[in-house]
Amino acid sequence: MLTRRLAVSALLSGVVLCAATIPPSSAVRAAVAAPPSLTEAHNISVSGSVLCTKGAEFTEPFSSAAVGDLFGNGQEEIVAAFSDGYVYVWYASNWQVVPGWPKQVTDGVASSPTIAVLDGDTLPSIIVDDYSGTVNVWNGNGVERAGWPQHSQYGASGVQSGFFSSVAVGDLYGDGRQELFASALDQHTYAWFSNGTAVPGWPKLIWDTSLATPALADLQNSGELDVVTPSDSSGENGVNGGIYWVWGPNGQQLWWSGVNEVPWSSPAVADFGGSEVIVNGTGHYYSQTTGQPVGRYIVGLNANGTTHAGYPTATNDVTFASPAVGDLLGNGGSEVVDVTENGTLYAVDQNGNAVPGFPLTLPGEGSQPFSAGPAIAPVDSTGRNGIYVPSPDGLIVYSMADLGSPTIEPLPGGATSFSTPTIANLGSGGLSAILTSASGNLSCGATDTYNVTVWTVNGTNASQMGASSWPTFHGNMQRSGSNLPVIAWQAPASLGATVAGTLHPISWGPGNEDVFWRGTDGNLWQEYSINGTWYGPQRMTTLGNLASDPQPISWGSGNEEVFWRGTDGNLWQMYYLNGWQGPASLGDGPLGSATPVPISWGVGNIEVFWEGTDQNVWEAYYA
């Protein structure tokens, strides 16, 4: 029997219970505590002069890399932009620049590139804005999309026109179209259709500048997206600090909430037990200009604008970094991770309570404050999530199994990083960590060297890359500003394999799909997709004992179960929890000829029904 659960079989013709056991989860083998292992795979370096046409206020290369399959061939490309006003695209397979690139924009770039499939397309576009107030949209070959570029409209004397925030992309109206959103230093948040025309009701006037990237989420459970934009407040309506604006899809104001610091950090919107919650750091402008010790907390706001229970969560310093939200404890929940400027790493749960072992003092602070946010992703062969933290001097990687022994990877040539790391599958079989950085002088007009450093995360594999709620700055590794996957619709193609019976697809989270079937060899087979890239087919068992179709079920992000009737007449199972476990017989036989059917009504709860040989309905459940 599978050493994981406790179950009770029930004869449902009446209320009679008869016992059967599936041992508890504590018997699952614990992960061996060991520091994550990374190997530098490649470093790309380019040189350029720091461009300060209008954006002289910020010369640091804050832009993070984005990764996506731009040509629909199953191969990934890396997109990065820098303070010299150039946008690069490289093949991840050989590190060569893609023909048609780099592209020069009007001013320096602090925002991170966005990769998204826009209306009428089957392949993704690359979207980058800059300090001049220009938004560019190109295809993978560097050809500008019709209707673009677009520009901010309200820059004037004393009011900057540019974009520090990245561009968020999502299906605003739930109609299959994609809209683009960006907040500018000219005190407006903009919205465009994919053809470059303005969305009705936009742009929206805010009380002052905004550096934070808008977040897109269905806060009203309406099937449409709402827009969250943090901004400065300039003392309007008695708010000394900043504002969280929330608008509906037509630009109607839903609510605003004032805070006592300017939220330069970009918000995450995460699922906290069935309800959407906005979480964020704070920024540092108001505290530094007034000398007041304000803004030392992590924000938590409910979908209706009220403060979420347990928040704000106090920190020991202000926070420029944007938070990440994902499952750190391996229980399907959501934890919030953020970094203060003085180098303290916080992890708190949905109620604002510190995760055991946190906060942590980060090693390796250089001459710059910690300004870039963390990423949550697997760090080793267990598949459990860890934390990737950029420091001014390198990349720090924590395993939750041993928080006292982080792995520290230095940057090349003493470079400094200001950006959030990107964790992605580059086709090497495992996951890769990507971090941009700069060497040299960051002053206007100075020649600088920009780096894109790639490390292989040893022991990981592509199938581990789950769907966290909001695992990194700007929502995902394509930096689209939402927790929706970036998937291009592909032409029909054979996925191979020989199928006996019926295909059974399932999804346990955004960007993740699995298909299970009984092969002609009597074994369990699977293919799976991660953000539009298919892997497999692969044989999951070798016993040849499937006497029924497999029936998959998921009770939460990163968790899957597959049940079937074995040739021995017993109920069989495989499950995914930090890797596939099983197959194993659960006993409970003999089963009748019908296929067993599982169902889940919540996290950690599964029931399986089947026909017994006595023609009664039988049940086993785990709760």
Disulfide bonds with the S-S distance in Angstrom:
Cys52-Cys444 2.10
